[in-house]
Amino acid sequence: MSLVRSFTTCLTALGLWVAAVPLARAADAPQPPGKEWKVLFNGENLDGWKIRSGKAKYRVEDGAIVGTTVAGSPNTFLISDEEFADFELRFEVLLDDNELNSGVQIRSKVRDGEYQGRVYGPQVEIEASPGQAGYIYGEAAGGWQSPEPTSDDPKINQHSHFKNQQWNEFRVRAVGRKIETWINGHQIADLTYDQARYDDNPRGVIGLQVHGVGDRGPYEVRWRNLFIKPLEGEAAER
């Protein structure tokens, strides 16, 4: 083979390899469940998100958002730039340590406060089993909204559908005042949200919480495959 032909062959092979790289990266990108769904996290960076209310750290690792506690910090939130009203939300979450609880804010807002404002609104609880994962808490908005956690009956106020130190699939459906949640296919919450609080939060941001832990830790929580489908008209009525 001539030197020119050999050089041309090498360039051709290199061109094919370079062309294949973007395709491989595209295949690794989060794939939404359908065309109606919006990708909230691109798997590569935190574009479209910002930190509020505390000093916890957020980074991207292996296609997941990793939140790390910081000693002495209050609750911290990574919130979406975009707001949503009626929607279905899906995500996966893993708690690295059972000592940490977390949550995902829905329809939440930011009011004046330290660390560029205090995030408040309904939160889908995340915590180890047996526990209260999936129930709705009013973050800086009145405490528990789901009635089950306030019961004295452990058969009602806790469950074990959350898999400890494993990835868990959450589904959240919010239409009007009705908020429903599922964990790994099991329905947890079926709540009609408080009217006055709904009037204050009919739409808002999605937020990923790293809970304050005092001087303990550090602990970490991970999220991946975050998708949202806005619901309107017939879609909202199922």
RANORZI-V274921 format. One record per residue. RES is the residue in three letters. PHI is phi in radians with two decimals (999 if undefined). Layout:
res:RES phi:PHI
res:RES phi:PHI
This chain:
res:MET phi:999
res:SER phi:-1.22
res:LEU phi:-1.09
res:VAL phi:-1.10
res:ARG phi:-1.14
res:SER phi:-1.09
res:PHE phi:-1.12
res:THR phi:-1.11
res:THR phi:-1.09
res:CYS phi:-1.12
res:LEU phi:-1.08
res:THR phi:-1.08
res:ALA phi:-1.11
res:LEU phi:-1.10
res:GLY phi:-1.08
res:LEU phi:-1.15
res:TRP phi:-1.18
res:VAL phi:-1.08
res:ALA phi:-1.12
res:ALA phi:-1.33
res:VAL phi:-1.07
res:PRO phi:-1.05
res:LEU phi:-1.14
res:ALA phi:-1.14
res:ARG phi:-1.14
res:ALA phi:-1.07
res:ALA phi:-1.15
res:ASP phi:-1.46
res:ALA phi:-1.17
res:PRO phi:-0.99
res:GLN phi:-1.86
res:PRO phi:-1.16
res:PRO phi:-1.13
res:GLY phi:-2.96
res:LYS phi:-1.20
res:GLU phi:-1.38
res:TRP phi:-1.61
res:LYS phi:-1.86
res:VAL phi:-1.44
res:LEU phi:-1.47
res:PHE phi:-2.28
res:ASN phi:-1.40
res:GLY phi:1.45
res:GLU phi:-2.10
res:ASN phi:-2.67
res:LEU phi:-1.78
res:ASP phi:-1.02
res:GLY phi:1.57
res:TRP phi:-2.32
res:LYS phi:-2.60
res:ILE phi:-1.66
res:ARG phi:-2.45
res:SER phi:1.43
res:GLY phi:-2.91
res:LYS phi:-1.95
res:ALA phi:-1.01
res:LYS phi:-1.82
res:TYR phi:-2.24
res:ARG phi:-2.56
res:VAL phi:-1.90
res:GLU phi:-2.56
res:ASP phi:0.91
res:GLY phi:1.31
res:ALA phi:-2.24
res:ILE phi:-1.47
res:VAL phi:-1.96
res:GLY phi:-1.82
res:THR phi:-2.11
res:THR phi:-1.19
res:VAL phi:-2.21
res:ALA phi:-0.97
res:GLY phi:1.46
res:SER phi:-1.46
res:PRO phi:-1.28
res:ASN phi:-0.94
res:THR phi:-2.15
res:PHE phi:-2.37
res:LEU phi:-1.73
res:ILE phi:-1.92
res:SER phi:-1.29
res:ASP phi:-1.19
res:GLU phi:-1.58
res:GLU phi:-1.85
res:PHE phi:-2.41
res:ALA phi:-1.88
res:ASP phi:-1.67
res:PHE phi:-2.90
res:GLU phi:-2.08
res:LEU phi:-2.08
res:ARG phi:-2.26
res:PHE phi:-2.79
res:GLU phi:-2.03
res:VAL phi:-2.49
res:LEU phi:-2.40
res:LEU phi:-1.66
res:ASP phi:-1.19
res:ASP phi:-2.42
res:ASN phi:-1.19
res:GLU phi:-1.29
res:LEU phi:-1.73
res:ASN phi:-1.98
res:SER phi:-2.60
res:GLY phi:3.14
res:VAL phi:-2.15
res:GLN phi:-1.33
res:ILE phi:-2.25
res:ARG phi:0.82
res:SER phi:-1.75
res:LYS phi:-2.28
res:VAL phi:-2.19
res:ARG phi:-1.97
res:ASP phi:-0.99
res:GLY phi:2.96
res:GLU phi:-1.16
res:TYR phi:0.94
res:GLN phi:1.14
res:GLY phi:1.95
res:ARG phi:-1.73
res:VAL phi:-1.34
res:TYR phi:-2.53
res:GLY phi:2.41
res:PRO phi:-1.18
res:GLN phi:-2.26
res:VAL phi:-1.54
res:GLU phi:-1.20
res:ILE phi:-2.24
res:GLU phi:-2.79
res:ALA phi:-1.18
res:SER phi:-1.55
res:PRO phi:-1.26
res:GLY phi:-2.95
res:GLN phi:-2.08
res:ALA phi:-0.98
res:GLY phi:1.65
res:TYR phi:-1.35
res:ILE phi:-1.78
res:TYR phi:-2.01
res:GLY phi:-1.59
res:GLU phi:-1.21
res:ALA phi:0.89
res:ALA phi:-2.60
res:GLY phi:1.74
res:GLY phi:1.39
res:TRP phi:-1.01
res:GLN phi:-1.75
res:SER phi:-1.18
res:PRO phi:-1.33
res:GLU phi:-1.00
res:PRO phi:-1.10
res:THR phi:-1.54
res:SER phi:-1.31
res:ASP phi:-1.48
res:ASP phi:-1.59
res:PRO phi:-1.10
res:LYS phi:-1.23
res:ILE phi:-1.73
res:ASN phi:-1.54
res:GLN phi:-2.60
res:HIS phi:-2.65
res:SER phi:-2.23
res:HIS phi:-1.35
res:PHE phi:-1.41
res:LYS phi:-1.56
res:ASN phi:-1.14
res:GLN phi:0.95
res:GLN phi:-2.36
res:TRP phi:-1.22
res:ASN phi:-2.18
res:GLU phi:-1.65
res:PHE phi:-1.89
res:ARG phi:-2.30
res:VAL phi:-2.26
res:ARG phi:-2.14
res:ALA phi:-2.17
res:VAL phi:-2.35
res:GLY phi:1.03
res:ARG phi:-1.45
res:LYS phi:-1.56
res:ILE phi:-2.18
res:GLU phi:-2.12
res:THR phi:-2.35
res:TRP phi:-2.37
res:ILE phi:-2.20
res:ASN phi:0.88
res:GLY phi:1.52
res:HIS phi:-1.75
res:GLN phi:-1.25
res:ILE phi:-1.93
res:ALA phi:-1.88
res:ASP phi:-2.49
res:LEU phi:-2.05
res:THR phi:-1.71
res:TYR phi:-1.17
res:ASP phi:-0.91
res:GLN phi:-1.06
res:ALA phi:-1.11
res:ARG phi:-1.26
res:TYR phi:-1.12
res:ASP phi:-1.05
res:ASP phi:-1.45
res:ASN phi:-2.31
res:PRO phi:-1.30
res:ARG phi:-2.69
res:GLY phi:3.01
res:VAL phi:-1.52
res:ILE phi:-1.65
res:GLY phi:-2.41
res:LEU phi:-1.83
res:GLN phi:-1.61
res:VAL phi:-1.94
res:HIS phi:-1.26
res:GLY phi:-1.14
res:VAL phi:-2.25
res:GLY phi:1.14
res:ASP phi:-1.77
res:ARG phi:-1.49
res:GLY phi:1.57
res:PRO phi:-1.36
res:TYR phi:-2.13
res:GLU phi:-2.36
res:VAL phi:-2.30
res:ARG phi:-2.23
res:TRP phi:-2.23
res:ARG phi:-2.66
res:ASN phi:0.88
res:LEU phi:-1.63
res:PHE phi:-2.30
res:ILE phi:-2.40
res:LYS phi:-2.14
res:PRO phi:-1.06
res:LEU phi:-2.07
res:GLU phi:-2.47
res:GLY phi:0.97
res:GLU phi:-1.11
res:ALA phi:-1.08
res:ALA phi:-1.21
res:GLU phi:-1.54
res:ARG phi:1.29
